[in-house]
Amino acid sequence: MTNDHPVRAYRKKHDLSSREAGRLFGCAGSTIDRLEQEGRAPSPELMQRMIDVSDGELLPNDFYKLPKPSNQTAA
């Protein structure tokens, strides 16, 4: 399992530069770099384009980390 940002993992898999990925997703390559470096989720509009262009390889859940479950049980 890798800790790569989902967009970076997608780029590696498809041998894309940031600039090429930006062109595919309709944004600047610097936007791709910023998302990856800062570990942020894209805007809803950009995320939708990423989902569409990647044919579902990138999904909203890829961009959000779920909190770790507590070991406490509900009373």
C-alpha positions in Angstrom: 0.0 0.0 0.0 1.3 3.4 -0.9 0.9 6.7 0.9 1.0 8.7 -2.3 -1.7 11.3 -2.9 -4.4 9.8 -5.1 -3.6 12.1 -8.0 0.1 11.3 -7.7 -0.7 7.6 -7.7 -2.9 8.1 -10.8 -0.2 10.1 -12.6 2.4 7.4 -11.8 0.2 4.6 -13.1 -0.5 6.5 -16.3 3.0 8.0 -16.7 1.7 11.6 -16.6 3.5 14.7 -15.6 1.7 17.3 -13.5 1.3 19.4 -16.5 -0.2 16.6 -18.6 -2.5 15.6 -15.7 -3.6 19.2 -15.4 -4.4 19.4 -19.1 -6.5 16.2 -18.8 -8.3 17.4 -15.7 -8.8 21.0 -17.0 -6.5 22.8 -14.5 -3.0 24.0 -14.3 -0.1 21.6 -13.6 0.7 23.9 -10.6 -2.8 23.0 -9.2 -1.9 19.3 -9.4 1.4 20.0 -7.7 -0.3 22.0 -5.0 -2.9 19.3 -4.3 -0.3 16.6 -4.1 2.2 18.6 -1.9 -0.4 19.9 0.5 -2.4 16.7 0.6 -5.6 18.5 -0.1 -8.8 17.4 -1.8 -9.6 19.2 -5.1 -12.6 21.5 -5.4 -15.9 19.8 -6.0 -15.8 20.9 -9.7 -12.3 19.7 -10.2 -13.0 16.4 -8.4 -15.9 15.8 -10.7 -13.7 16.3 -13.8 -11.1 13.9 -12.2 -13.8 11.3 -11.7 -15.1 11.6 -15.2 -11.7 11.7 -16.9 -10.2 8.9 -14.8 -13.3 6.7 -15.6 -13.8 6.2 -11.9 -10.2 5.4 -11.0 -10.3 8.5 -8.8 -13.3 8.8 -6.5 -14.3 11.2 -3.8 -13.4 8.8 -1.0 -9.8 8.7 -2.3 -9.4 12.3 -1.2 -10.8 12.1 2.4 -9.2 10.2 5.3 -11.7 8.7 7.7 -11.0 9.0 11.4 -9.6 6.0 13.1 -12.3 4.2 15.0 -12.1 4.4 18.7 -12.0 1.1 20.6 -14.8 2.3 22.9 -18.2 0.8 22.6 -21.4 2.8 22.8 -23.2 2.8 26.1 
